[in-house]
């Protein structure tokens, strides 16, 4: 089974592109899955109509709490982005299950 790496983006929307680049590097060199979990100020970078462009083995998740705090509707997320009720809980669960955690 492939390992799991969780990339956490919370500061700046531009860091989402950095996380996707890191995810592409990881999955191109190692048999791993990558989850990009976004909350905080960075959440605004997931709004729009342009597809997120995550490669195979990469998923992108927006924190529903962060969306609500900023008045952003979940249906305004870029295609390919899913949601989790809470980024903090998603990150804790992934780490509990053995995922590697990297903050971007």
Secondary structure, 3 states (H helix, E strand, C coil): CCEEEEEEECCCCCHHHHHHHHHHHHHHHCCEEEEEEECHHHHHHHECCCCCCCCCCEEEEEEHHHHHHCCCCHHHECCCEEEECCHHHHHHHHHHCCCEEEEC
